[in-house]
Amino acid sequence: MLSDMLLQLEQNPDVRWILPLDEASIATCHRTLTCRDKLLPHIPDADLSMLQKKSAMARFALSLGISVPDWFHVQDPGDALRIADGMGYPVVLKGEQGNGGSQVVICDDAQALRDGLQKLKHHDTVLQRHVSGRNWACGGFFHRGVLTHIHGYEIVEQHPPGLGAATFIRHEQSPAMVQALEAIGSAMAWTGYMQADFIRDDHGTFWFLEINPRPWGSITAAQAAGTPIFSPLVDTLAGRVPQPWQTDDRDWAAHVFPKPLLQLAYKRKGLRMLRILLSPAFWRGAPRTSPKLMRYFFKVMYWYWTGPRDRTAAQLKPTALGPSPRV
């Protein structure tokens, strides 16, 4: 269905840009479209292949001198158990193409590793050395390989804990982390949004985990903290060169808007939603500088609250989508 829509957009002279917003749609756009001039980001095939595998991302980062935890491809359960014994527990088992922590298992012992292998038995998997520390991330906007806008932060709370999307963050533009992101974007001559995930160990070393070639879940927190994170995209679409922007947002901390509420809305946990809405820290993470974004995210929460819960619900047909959207 998405491919059919993309072909319509490609052939529509009124459509100037096509902006895929997650990894799956980025890959689909590049597979479907024969002429990629409308795509942002436009990714060479070699880089696209790299961005679809965690181990390929790790090799790429390592080639740039970025610290990466040791990892091994899992061939069979016996091989994984032998490698884990050599590394020492805990170890991290992850699917090559998972996102949002959906294919990540932290294994504290051999039995947990066996259970993780069973859970991911239908996926290509990687076994990685576990790094004890806090999760960090750094995202931004690039124009032809130059980082113009930065959003660096420590992930204080996640859902699920230690693995999933950030729910509470503390901003800090750590130079080592920013330099790693700059090296990645420069090497790829990237134009568009990009984020990278890290773990910072007790010695202050940032260990690279993965690249996210898209807007990230807490991007509105950058807007709320005073960084006009959407402006460089507008400039690029208009054919202008984005001007670099620096914001001193150290020690600025907030709930990520609206991530803490979406699953609560889906589960219709009204009382817990109300408690978060009454928290001053939650409103710090809201994109207060953009009323349109505020309205949009309240609509998202409404859709989560009222949307269907049954996964067997009838799928939308292309004809039900109406005319192709103008982007």
Phi and psi in degrees as GROMACS dihedral restraints (atoms count N, CA, C in turn):
[ dihedral_restraints ]
;  ai    aj    ak    al  type     phi  dphi    fc
    3     4     5     6     1   -64.6    20    10
    4     5     6     7     1   -40.4    20    10
    6     7     8     9     1   -61.7    20    10
    7     8     9    10     1   -40.8    20    10
    9    10    11    12     1   -61.0    20    10
   10    11    12    13     1   -42.1    20    10
   12    13    14    15     1   -66.4    20    10
   13    14    15    16     1   -39.3    20    10
   15    16    17    18     1   -63.4    20    10
   16    17    18    19     1   -39.8    20    10
   18    19    20    21     1   -64.7    20    10
   19    20    21    22     1   -36.2    20    10
   21    22    23    24     1   -65.1    20    10
   22    23    24    25     1   -42.3    20    10
   24    25    26    27     1   -65.2    20    10
   25    26    27    28     1   -39.6    20    10
   27    28    29    30     1   -62.4    20    10
   28    29    30    31     1   -36.6    20    10
   30    31    32    33     1   -87.9    20    10
   31    32    33    34     1    -8.5    20    10
   33    34    35    36     1   -85.6    20    10
   34    35    36    37     1   114.4    20    10
   36    37    38    39     1   -66.7    20    10
   37    38    39    40     1   -17.8    20    10
   39    40    41    42     1   -78.7    20    10
   40    41    42    43     1   -13.5    20    10
   42    43    44    45     1   -93.0    20    10
   43    44    45    46     1   117.1    20    10
   45    46    47    48     1   -93.7    20    10
   46    47    48    49     1   -30.7    20    10
   48    49    50    51     1  -138.3    20    10
   49    50    51    52     1   148.3    20    10
   51    52    53    54     1  -124.3    20    10
   52    53    54    55     1   121.8    20    10
   54    55    56    57     1  -120.0    20    10
   55    56    57    58     1    88.8    20    10
   57    58    59    60     1   -69.4    20    10
   58    59    60    61     1   140.7    20    10
   60    61    62    63     1  -113.4    20    10
   61    62    63    64     1     5.3    20    10
   63    64    65    66     1  -148.4    20    10
   64    65    66    67     1   170.7    20    10
   66    67    68    69     1   -61.5    20    10
   67    68    69    70     1   -40.5    20    10
   69    70    71    72     1   -63.3    20    10
   70    71    72    73     1   -43.1    20    10
   72    73    74    75     1   -73.8    20    10
   73    74    75    76     1   -31.7    20    10
   75    76    77    78     1   -60.4    20    10
   76    77    78    79     1   -47.9    20    10
   78    79    80    81     1   -63.5    20    10
   79    80    81    82     1   -40.6    20    10
   81    82    83    84     1   -64.7    20    10
   82    83    84    85     1   -41.6    20    10
   84    85    86    87     1   -59.6    20    10
   85    86    87    88     1   -45.3    20    10
   87    88    89    90     1   -72.4    20    10
   88    89    90    91     1   -28.2    20    10
   90    91    92    93     1   -76.2    20    10
   91    92    93    94     1   -33.7    20    10
   93    94    95    96     1   -85.9    20    10
   94    95    96    97     1   -42.9    20    10
   96    97    98    99     1   -85.3    20    10
   97    98    99   100     1   130.2    20    10
   99   100   101   102     1   -81.1    20    10
  100   101   102   103     1   -34.1    20    10
  102   103   104   105     1  -111.0    20    10
  103   104   105   106     1   117.1    20    10
  105   106   107   108     1  -103.9    20    10
  106   107   108   109     1    18.2    20    10
  108   109   110   111     1   -63.5    20    10
  109   110   111   112     1   -25.0    20    10
  111   112   113   114     1   -86.4    20    10
  112   113   114   115     1    -9.4    20    10
  114   115   116   117     1   -80.9    20    10
  115   116   117   118     1   137.6    20    10
  117   118   119   120     1  -137.5    20    10
  118   119   120   121     1   117.0    20    10
  120   121   122   123     1   -79.4    20    10
  121   122   123   124     1   150.4    20    10
  123   124   125   126     1   -93.9    20    10
  124   125   126   127     1   118.2    20    10
  126   127   128   129     1  -118.1    20    10
  127   128   129   130     1   124.0    20    10
  129   130   131   132     1   -57.6    20    10
  130   131   132   133     1   151.3    20    10
  132   133   134   135     1   -56.9    20    10
  133   134   135   136     1   -38.8    20    10
  135   136   137   138     1   -63.6    20    10
  136   137   138   139     1   -42.8    20    10
  138   139   140   141     1   -69.6    20    10
  139   140   141   142     1   -37.0    20    10
  141   142   143   144     1   -61.3    20    10
  142   143   144   145     1   -42.7    20    10
  144   145   146   147     1   -62.4    20    10
  145   146   147   148     1   -42.3    20    10
  147   148   149   150     1   -62.2    20    10
  148   149   150   151     1   -40.7    20    10
  150   151   152   153     1   -73.3    20    10
  151   152   153   154     1    -5.0    20    10
  153   154   155   156     1  -100.6    20    10
  154   155   156   157     1     1.6    20    10
  156   157   158   159     1  -135.8    20    10
  157   158   159   160     1   129.8    20    10
  159   160   161   162     1   -62.2    20    10
  160   161   162   163     1   -39.8    20    10
  162   163   164   165     1   -68.5    20    10
  163   164   165   166     1   -35.4    20    10
  165   166   167   168     1   -67.9    20    10
  166   167   168   169     1   -38.3    20    10
  168   169   170   171     1   -60.4    20    10
  169   170   171   172     1   -43.6    20    10
  171   172   173   174     1   -63.4    20    10
  172   173   174   175     1   -42.4    20    10
  174   175   176   177     1   -63.2    20    10
  175   176   177   178     1   -40.2    20    10
  177   178   179   180     1   -63.5    20    10
  178   179   180   181     1   -47.6    20    10
  180   181   182   183     1   -62.1    20    10
  181   182   183   184     1   -40.6    20    10
  183   184   185   186     1   -62.5    20    10
  184   185   186   187     1   -36.2    20    10
  186   187   188   189     1   -66.6    20    10
  187   188   189   190     1   -19.6    20    10
  189   190   191   192     1   -94.3    20    10
  190   191   192   193     1     5.4    20    10
  192   193   194   195     1    83.7    20    10
  193   194   195   196     1    16.4    20    10
  195   196   197   198     1   -89.9    20    10
  196   197   198   199     1   137.3    20    10
  198   199   200   201     1   -67.2    20    10
  199   200   201   202     1   128.9    20    10
  201   202   203   204     1  -133.7    20    10
  202   203   204   205     1   131.5    20    10
  204   205   206   207     1   -61.6    20    10
  205   206   207   208     1   145.7    20    10
  207   208   209   210     1   -57.2    20    10
  208   209   210   211     1   141.4    20    10
  210   211   212   213     1  -144.2    20    10
  211   212   213   214     1   159.0    20    10
  213   214   215   216     1  -143.0    20    10
  214   215   216   217     1   143.1    20    10
  216   217   218   219     1   -71.8    20    10
  217   218   219   220     1   137.7    20    10
  219   220   221   222     1   -87.3    20    10
  220   221   222   223     1   119.6    20    10
  222   223   224   225     1   -93.2    20    10
  223   224   225   226     1   -42.9    20    10
  225   226   227   228     1  -157.9    20    10
  226   227   228   229     1   164.0    20    10
  228   229   230   231     1   -56.8    20    10
  229   230   231   232     1   -41.0    20    10
  231   232   233   234     1   -61.9    20    10
  232   233   234   235     1   -41.8    20    10
  234   235   236   237     1   -62.4    20    10
  235   236   237   238     1   -43.1    20    10
  237   238   239   240     1   -63.1    20    10
  238   239   240   241     1   -40.8    20    10
  240   241   242   243     1   -66.5    20    10
  241   242   243   244     1   -38.7    20    10
  243   244   245   246     1   -66.0    20    10
  244   245   246   247     1   -42.4    20    10
  246   247   248   249     1   -64.5    20    10
  247   248   249   250     1   -43.3    20    10
  249   250   251   252     1   -63.0    20    10
  250   251   252   253     1   -39.2    20    10
  252   253   254   255     1   -61.4    20    10
  253   254   255   256     1   -38.3    20    10
  255   256   257   258     1   -69.8    20    10
  256   257   258   259     1   -38.3    20    10
  258   259   260   261     1   -71.6    20    10
  259   260   261   262     1   -39.7    20    10
  261   262   263   264     1    93.4    20    10
  262   263   264   265     1   138.1    20    10
  264   265   266   267     1   -82.0    20    10
  265   266   267   268     1   153.8    20    10
  267   268   269   270     1   -76.3    20    10
  268   269   270   271     1   158.7    20    10
  270   271   272   273     1  -127.5    20    10
  271   272   273   274     1   164.2    20    10
  273   274   275   276     1  -114.1    20    10
  274   275   276   277     1   126.9    20    10
  276   277   278   279     1  -108.2    20    10
  277   278   279   280     1   128.7    20    10
  279   280   281   282     1  -142.8    20    10
  280   281   282   283     1   145.9    20    10
  282   283   284   285     1   -74.8    20    10
  283   284   285   286     1   147.9    20    10
  285   286   287   288     1   -62.7    20    10
  286   287   288   289     1   -30.3    20    10
  288   289   290   291     1  -124.5    20    10
  289   290   291   292     1    20.5    20    10
  291   292   293   294     1   -73.9    20    10
  292   293   294   295     1   163.3    20    10
  294   295   296   297     1  -146.0    20    10
  295   296   297   298     1   154.9    20    10
  297   298   299   300     1    64.3    20    10
  298   299   300   301     1    22.5    20    10
  300   301   302   303     1    77.1    20    10
  301   302   303   304     1     9.1    20    10
  303   304   305   306     1   -69.3    20    10
  304   305   306   307     1   -22.1    20    10
  306   307   308   309     1  -125.4    20    10
  307   308   309   310     1    37.6    20    10
  309   310   311   312     1  -119.7    20    10
  310   311   312   313     1   129.6    20    10
  312   313   314   315     1  -131.2    20    10
  313   314   315   316     1   123.4    20    10
  315   316   317   318     1   -91.4    20    10
  316   317   318   319     1   119.6    20    10
  318   319   320   321     1  -107.5    20    10
  319   320   321   322     1   116.7    20    10
  321   322   323   324     1   -86.0    20    10
  322   323   324   325     1   -17.1    20    10
  324   325   326   327     1  -157.6    20    10
  325   326   327   328     1  -179.8    20    10
  327   328   329   330     1   -63.3    20    10
  328   329   330   331     1   -38.1    20    10
  330   331   332   333     1   -65.8    20    10
  331   332   333   334     1   -40.5    20    10
  333   334   335   336     1   -63.6    20    10
  334   335   336   337     1   -35.0    20    10
  336   337   338   339     1   -66.8    20    10
  337   338   339   340     1   -41.9    20    10
  339   340   341   342     1   -60.5    20    10
  340   341   342   343     1   -42.8    20    10
  342   343   344   345     1   -63.7    20    10
  343   344   345   346     1   -40.9    20    10
  345   346   347   348     1   -64.4    20    10
  346   347   348   349     1   -40.9    20    10
  348   349   350   351     1   -62.7    20    10
  349   350   351   352     1   -37.1    20    10
  351   352   353   354     1   -66.6    20    10
  352   353   354   355     1   -41.0    20    10
  354   355   356   357     1   -63.0    20    10
  355   356   357   358     1   -38.1    20    10
  357   358   359   360     1  -104.4    20    10
  358   359   360   361     1    24.7    20    10
  360   361   362   363     1   -63.9    20    10
  361   362   363   364     1   -22.3    20    10
  363   364   365   366     1   -95.6    20    10
  364   365   366   367     1     9.6    20    10
  366   367   368   369     1  -120.5    20    10
  367   368   369   370     1   149.3    20    10
  369   370   371   372     1   -67.9    20    10
  370   371   372   373     1   131.0    20    10
  372   373   374   375     1  -127.5    20    10
  373   374   375   376     1   156.3    20    10
  375   376   377   378     1  -128.1    20    10
  376   377   378   379     1   137.7    20    10
  378   379   380   381     1  -103.2    20    10
  379   380   381   382     1   127.9    20    10
  381   382   383   384     1  -130.0    20    10
  382   383   384   385     1   145.4    20    10
  384   385   386   387     1   -63.8    20    10
  385   386   387   388     1   134.0    20    10
  387   388   389   390     1   -79.5    20    10
  388   389   390   391     1   131.6    20    10
  390   391   392   393     1  -108.5    20    10
  391   392   393   394     1   121.6    20    10
  393   394   395   396     1   -79.0    20    10
  394   395   396   397     1   125.7    20    10
  396   397   398   399     1   165.3    20    10
  397   398   399   400     1  -165.8    20    10
  399   400   401   402     1  -103.1    20    10
  400   401   402   403     1   147.5    20    10
  402   403   404   405     1   -80.3    20    10
  403   404   405   406     1   135.0    20    10
  405   406   407   408     1  -130.2    20    10
  406   407   408   409     1   165.9    20    10
  408   409   410   411     1  -153.0    20    10
  409   410   411   412     1   155.1    20    10
  411   412   413   414     1  -142.8    20    10
  412   413   414   415     1   122.2    20    10
  414   415   416   417     1  -127.4    20    10
  415   416   417   418     1   168.1    20    10
  417   418   419   420     1  -179.8    20    10
  418   419   420   421     1  -174.9    20    10
  420   421   422   423     1  -114.9    20    10
  421   422   423   424     1   133.8    20    10
  423   424   425   426     1  -111.9    20    10
  424   425   426   427     1   145.1    20    10
  426   427   428   429     1  -126.3    20    10
  427   428   429   430     1   108.3    20    10
  429   430   431   432     1    52.4    20    10
  430   431   432   433     1    45.2    20    10
  432   433   434   435     1    87.5    20    10
  433   434   435   436     1    -2.8    20    10
  435   436   437   438     1  -105.0    20    10
  436   437   438   439     1   124.6    20    10
  438   439   440   441     1   -76.9    20    10
  439   440   441   442     1   118.1    20    10
  441   442   443   444     1  -103.7    20    10
  442   443   444   445     1   -33.2    20    10
  444   445   446   447     1  -133.2    20    10
  445   446   447   448     1   136.6    20    10
  447   448   449   450     1  -124.9    20    10
  448   449   450   451     1   143.9    20    10
  450   451   452   453     1  -140.0    20    10
  451   452   453   454     1    94.3    20    10
  453   454   455   456     1  -107.7    20    10
  454   455   456   457     1   143.1    20    10
  456   457   458   459     1  -163.4    20    10
  457   458   459   460     1   155.0    20    10
  459   460   461   462     1   -93.6    20    10
  460   461   462   463     1   135.1    20    10
  462   463   464   465     1   -89.5    20    10
  463   464   465   466     1   103.7    20    10
  465   466   467   468     1   -78.6    20    10
  466   467   468   469     1   -38.5    20    10
  468   469   470   471     1  -135.9    20    10
  469   470   471   472     1   144.3    20    10
  471   472   473   474     1  -135.7    20    10
  472   473   474   475     1   160.6    20    10
  474   475   476   477     1  -136.8    20    10
  475   476   477   478     1   119.6    20    10
  477   478   479   480     1   -66.8    20    10
  478   479   480   481     1   155.8    20    10
  480   481   482   483     1   -54.7    20    10
  481   482   483   484     1   131.5    20    10
  483   484   485   486     1    78.7    20    10
  484   485   486   487     1    -8.9    20    10
  486   487   488   489     1  -130.2    20    10
  487   488   489   490     1   -41.1    20    10
  489   490   491   492     1   -91.5    20    10
  490   491   492   493     1  -158.0    20    10
  492   493   494   495     1   -68.0    20    10
  493   494   495   496     1   147.6    20    10
  495   496   497   498     1   -68.2    20    10
  496   497   498   499     1   138.5    20    10
  498   499   500   501     1  -117.0    20    10
  499   500   501   502     1   -22.7    20    10
  501   502   503   504     1  -144.0    20    10
  502   503   504   505     1   129.8    20    10
  504   505   506   507     1  -132.0    20    10
  505   506   507   508     1   157.2    20    10
  507   508   509   510     1  -126.6    20    10
  508   509   510   511     1   122.1    20    10
  510   511   512   513     1   -74.5    20    10
  511   512   513   514     1   139.1    20    10
  513   514   515   516     1  -165.7    20    10
  514   515   516   517     1   125.2    20    10
  516   517   518   519     1   -90.0    20    10
  517   518   519   520     1    74.3    20    10
  519   520   521   522     1   -61.1    20    10
  520   521   522   523     1   126.2    20    10
  522   523   524   525     1   -55.8    20    10
  523   524   525   526     1   -40.8    20    10
  525   526   527   528     1   -63.6    20    10
  526   527   528   529     1   -39.9    20    10
  528   529   530   531     1   -71.1    20    10
  529   530   531   532     1   -42.8    20    10
  531   532   533   534     1   -62.7    20    10
  532   533   534   535     1   -41.5    20    10
  534   535   536   537     1   -62.2    20    10
  535   536   537   538     1   -38.0    20    10
  537   538   539   540     1   -64.4    20    10
  538   539   540   541     1   -44.9    20    10
  540   541   542   543     1   -63.0    20    10
  541   542   543   544     1   -42.2    20    10
  543   544   545   546     1   -60.6    20    10
  544   545   546   547     1   -41.6    20    10
  546   547   548   549     1   -63.0    20    10
  547   548   549   550     1   -40.3    20    10
  549   550   551   552     1   -65.8    20    10
  550   551   552   553     1   -50.1    20    10
  552   553   554   555     1   -64.9    20    10
  553   554   555   556     1   -37.8    20    10
  555   556   557   558     1   -66.2    20    10
  556   557   558   559     1   -42.9    20    10
  558   559   560   561     1   -63.5    20    10
  559   560   561   562     1   -28.9    20    10
  561   562   563   564     1   -96.7    20    10
  562   563   564   565     1    -0.6    20    10
  564   565   566   567     1    48.6    20    10
  565   566   567   568     1    48.8    20    10
  567   568   569   570     1   -75.2    20    10
  568   569   570   571     1   140.6    20    10
  570   571   572   573     1  -126.8    20    10
  571   572   573   574     1   119.9    20    10
  573   574   575   576     1   129.7    20    10
  574   575   576   577     1  -169.5    20    10
  576   577   578   579     1   -82.7    20    10
  577   578   579   580     1   147.6    20    10
  579   580   581   582     1  -155.8    20    10
  580   581   582   583     1   143.7    20    10
  582   583   584   585     1  -135.7    20    10
  583   584   585   586     1   150.6    20    10
  585   586   587   588     1  -130.6    20    10
  586   587   588   589     1   142.7    20    10
  588   589   590   591     1  -101.1    20    10
  589   590   591   592     1   143.8    20    10
  591   592   593   594     1  -139.6    20    10
  592   593   594   595     1   163.4    20    10
  594   595   596   597     1  -121.5    20    10
  595   596   597   598     1   131.6    20    10
  597   598   599   600     1  -100.9    20    10
  598   599   600   601     1   119.9    20    10
  600   601   602   603     1   -83.2    20    10
  601   602   603   604     1  -178.9    20    10
  603   604   605   606     1   -66.3    20    10
  604   605   606   607     1   -18.0    20    10
  606   607   608   609     1   -93.0    20    10
  607   608   609   610     1     0.3    20    10
  609   610   611   612     1    90.0    20    10
  610   611   612   613     1     5.1    20    10
  612   613   614   615     1   -80.6    20    10
  613   614   615   616     1   134.4    20    10
  615   616   617   618     1   -94.1    20    10
  616   617   618   619     1   119.4    20    10
  618   619   620   621     1  -101.8    20    10
  619   620   621   622     1   123.8    20    10
  621   622   623   624     1   -70.3    20    10
  622   623   624   625     1   139.8    20    10
  624   625   626   627     1  -114.7    20    10
  625   626   627   628     1   -52.2    20    10
  627   628   629   630     1  -165.8    20    10
  628   629   630   631     1   163.8    20    10
  630   631   632   633     1  -106.0    20    10
  631   632   633   634     1   135.9    20    10
  633   634   635   636     1  -115.9    20    10
  634   635   636   637     1   104.6    20    10
  636   637   638   639     1   -84.8    20    10
  637   638   639   640     1    55.5    20    10
  639   640   641   642     1  -166.3    20    10
  640   641   642   643     1   173.6    20    10
  642   643   644   645     1   -60.3    20    10
  643   644   645   646     1   145.7    20    10
  645   646   647   648     1  -106.2    20    10
  646   647   648   649     1   167.2    20    10
  648   649   650   651     1   -62.3    20    10
  649   650   651   652     1   -32.3    20    10
  651   652   653   654     1  -100.6    20    10
  652   653   654   655     1    23.6    20    10
  654   655   656   657     1   -62.0    20    10
  655   656   657   658     1   -31.0    20    10
  657   658   659   660     1   -69.9    20    10
  658   659   660   661     1   -20.7    20    10
  660   661   662   663     1   -66.1    20    10
  661   662   663   664     1   -32.4    20    10
  663   664   665   666     1   -64.5    20    10
  664   665   666   667     1   -42.6    20    10
  666   667   668   669     1   -61.8    20    10
  667   668   669   670     1   -43.5    20    10
  669   670   671   672     1   -67.7    20    10
  670   671   672   673     1   -29.2    20    10
  672   673   674   675     1   -81.4    20    10
  673   674   675   676     1    -3.9    20    10
  675   676   677   678     1   110.4    20    10
  676   677   678   679     1     0.0    20    10
  678   679   680   681     1   -93.5    20    10
  679   680   681   682     1   118.7    20    10
  681   682   683   684     1   -75.3    20    10
  682   683   684   685     1    74.3    20    10
  684   685   686   687     1   -68.1    20    10
  685   686   687   688     1   -20.0    20    10
  687   688   689   690     1   -93.2    20    10
  688   689   690   691     1   -14.7    20    10
  690   691   692   693     1   -61.7    20    10
  691   692   693   694     1   -42.9    20    10
  693   694   695   696     1   -64.0    20    10
  694   695   696   697     1   -29.2    20    10
  696   697   698   699     1   -65.8    20    10
  697   698   699   700     1   -44.9    20    10
  699   700   701   702     1   -60.3    20    10
  700   701   702   703     1   -44.1    20    10
  702   703   704   705     1   -60.2    20    10
  703   704   705   706     1   -44.5    20    10
  705   706   707   708     1   -63.7    20    10
  706   707   708   709     1   -43.5    20    10
  708   709   710   711     1   -64.8    20    10
  709   710   711   712     1   -29.5    20    10
  711   712   713   714     1   -86.7    20    10
  712   713   714   715     1     0.7    20    10
  714   715   716   717     1    84.4    20    10
  715   716   717   718     1    13.8    20    10
  717   718   719   720     1  -100.1    20    10
  718   719   720   721     1   156.1    20    10
  720   721   722   723     1   -87.3    20    10
  721   722   723   724     1   119.3    20    10
  723   724   725   726     1   -62.6    20    10
  724   725   726   727     1   139.7    20    10
  726   727   728   729     1   -90.1    20    10
  727   728   729   730     1   136.0    20    10
  729   730   731   732     1   -56.8    20    10
  730   731   732   733     1   146.2    20    10
  732   733   734   735     1  -135.1    20    10
  733   734   735   736     1   130.6    20    10
  735   736   737   738     1  -120.7    20    10
  736   737   738   739     1   131.0    20    10
  738   739   740   741     1  -127.2    20    10
  739   740   741   742     1   130.4    20    10
  741   742   743   744     1   -88.0    20    10
  742   743   744   745     1    91.4    20    10
  744   745   746   747     1  -113.3    20    10
  745   746   747   748     1    25.4    20    10
  747   748   749   750     1   -57.8    20    10
  748   749   750   751     1   141.6    20    10
  750   751   752   753     1    66.0    20    10
  751   752   753   754     1    10.2    20    10
  753   754   755   756     1   -82.0    20    10
  754   755   756   757     1   121.7    20    10
  756   757   758   759     1  -132.4    20    10
  757   758   759   760     1   146.8    20    10
  759   760   761   762     1  -167.8    20    10
  760   761   762   763     1   157.3    20    10
  762   763   764   765     1   -64.4    20    10
  763   764   765   766     1   142.9    20    10
  765   766   767   768     1   -79.8    20    10
  766   767   768   769     1   127.7    20    10
  768   769   770   771     1   -96.7    20    10
  769   770   771   772     1   128.2    20    10
  771   772   773   774     1  -107.3    20    10
  772   773   774   775     1    26.3    20    10
  774   775   776   777     1   -50.8    20    10
  775   776   777   778     1   -42.0    20    10
  777   778   779   780     1   -62.2    20    10
  778   779   780   781     1   -20.3    20    10
  780   781   782   783     1   -98.4    20    10
  781   782   783   784     1   -22.3    20    10
  783   784   785   786     1   -62.8    20    10
  784   785   786   787     1   -48.3    20    10
  786   787   788   789     1   -68.6    20    10
  787   788   789   790     1   -32.8    20    10
  789   790   791   792     1   -64.6    20    10
  790   791   792   793     1   -38.8    20    10
  792   793   794   795     1   -65.9    20    10
  793   794   795   796     1   -41.1    20    10
  795   796   797   798     1   -61.1    20    10
  796   797   798   799     1   -38.9    20    10
  798   799   800   801     1   -88.9    20    10
  799   800   801   802     1    -0.2    20    10
  801   802   803   804     1    58.1    20    10
  802   803   804   805     1    47.2    20    10
  804   805   806   807     1   -92.5    20    10
  805   806   807   808     1    76.3    20    10
  807   808   809   810     1   -62.8    20    10
  808   809   810   811     1   -40.9    20    10
  810   811   812   813     1   -66.2    20    10
  811   812   813   814     1   -43.2    20    10
  813   814   815   816     1   -66.4    20    10
  814   815   816   817     1   -36.4    20    10
  816   817   818   819     1   -61.0    20    10
  817   818   819   820     1   -42.4    20    10
  819   820   821   822     1   -63.2    20    10
  820   821   822   823     1   -39.9    20    10
  822   823   824   825     1   -61.6    20    10
  823   824   825   826     1   -42.3    20    10
  825   826   827   828     1   -68.3    20    10
  826   827   828   829     1   -41.3    20    10
  828   829   830   831     1   -61.8    20    10
  829   830   831   832     1   -27.9    20    10
  831   832   833   834     1   -87.2    20    10
  832   833   834   835     1    -1.7    20    10
  834   835   836   837     1   -83.6    20    10
  835   836   837   838     1   127.2    20    10
  837   838   839   840     1   -58.8    20    10
  838   839   840   841     1   -34.6    20    10
  840   841   842   843     1   -63.9    20    10
  841   842   843   844     1   -32.3    20    10
  843   844   845   846     1   -63.9    20    10
  844   845   846   847     1   -43.1    20    10
  846   847   848   849     1   -71.4    20    10
  847   848   849   850     1   -21.9    20    10
  849   850   851   852     1   -65.1    20    10
  850   851   852   853     1   -31.6    20    10
  852   853   854   855     1   -85.3    20    10
  853   854   855   856     1    -6.2    20    10
  855   856   857   858     1   -76.7    20    10
  856   857   858   859     1   146.7    20    10
  858   859   860   861     1   -75.9    20    10
  859   860   861   862     1    71.5    20    10
  861   862   863   864     1   -62.8    20    10
  862   863   864   865     1   -25.8    20    10
  864   865   866   867     1   -77.0    20    10
  865   866   867   868     1    -4.9    20    10
  867   868   869   870     1  -131.5    20    10
  868   869   870   871     1    94.5    20    10
  870   871   872   873     1   -57.1    20    10
  871   872   873   874     1   -33.2    20    10
  873   874   875   876     1   -64.4    20    10
  874   875   876   877     1   -41.3    20    10
  876   877   878   879     1   -65.3    20    10
  877   878   879   880     1   -39.5    20    10
  879   880   881   882     1   -58.5    20    10
  880   881   882   883     1   -46.7    20    10
  882   883   884   885     1   -62.8    20    10
  883   884   885   886     1   -40.8    20    10
  885   886   887   888     1   -62.2    20    10
  886   887   888   889     1   -45.7    20    10
  888   889   890   891     1   -71.3    20    10
  889   890   891   892     1   -30.0    20    10
  891   892   893   894     1   -67.3    20    10
  892   893   894   895     1   -32.9    20    10
  894   895   896   897     1   -65.1    20    10
  895   896   897   898     1   -41.4    20    10
  897   898   899   900     1   -58.8    20    10
  898   899   900   901     1   -45.0    20    10
  900   901   902   903     1   -63.6    20    10
  901   902   903   904     1   -37.3    20    10
  903   904   905   906     1   -63.9    20    10
  904   905   906   907     1   -41.7    20    10
  906   907   908   909     1   -64.1    20    10
  907   908   909   910     1   -40.3    20    10
  909   910   911   912     1   -63.6    20    10
  910   911   912   913     1   -38.1    20    10
  912   913   914   915     1   -69.4    20    10
  913   914   915   916     1   -41.0    20    10
  915   916   917   918     1   -98.7    20    10
  916   917   918   919     1    -9.2    20    10
  918   919   920   921     1   -69.3    20    10
  919   920   921   922     1   166.1    20    10
  921   922   923   924     1   -67.3    20    10
  922   923   924   925     1   145.6    20    10
  924   925   926   927     1  -103.4    20    10
  925   926   927   928     1   -14.2    20    10
  927   928   929   930     1   -87.6    20    10
  928   929   930   931     1   116.6    20    10
  930   931   932   933     1   -68.2    20    10
  931   932   933   934     1   -15.5    20    10
  933   934   935   936     1   -89.0    20    10
  934   935   936   937     1     6.7    20    10
  936   937   938   939     1   -58.9    20    10
  937   938   939   940     1   151.0    20    10
  939   940   941   942     1   -58.9    20    10
  940   941   942   943     1   137.2    20    10
  942   943   944   945     1   -75.3    20    10
  943   944   945   946     1   147.0    20    10
  945   946   947   948     1   -68.2    20    10
  946   947   948   949     1   137.5    20    10
  948   949   950   951     1   -93.6    20    10
  949   950   951   952     1   152.1    20    10
  951   952   953   954     1   -52.6    20    10
  952   953   954   955     1   -37.0    20    10
  954   955   956   957     1   -67.4    20    10
  955   956   957   958     1   -21.1    20    10
  957   958   959   960     1   -81.4    20    10
  958   959   960   961     1    -8.7    20    10
  960   961   962   963     1   -84.4    20    10
  961   962   963   964     1   -12.5    20    10
  963   964   965   966     1    80.3    20    10
  964   965   966   967     1  -165.9    20    10
  966   967   968   969     1   -66.2    20    10
  967   968   969   970     1   155.6    20    10
  969   970   971   972     1   -59.8    20    10
  970   971   972   973     1   136.8    20    10
  972   973   974   975     1   -69.8    20    10
  973   974   975   976     1   153.8    20    10
  975   976   977   978     1   -97.9    20    10
  976   977   978   979     1   123.0    20    10
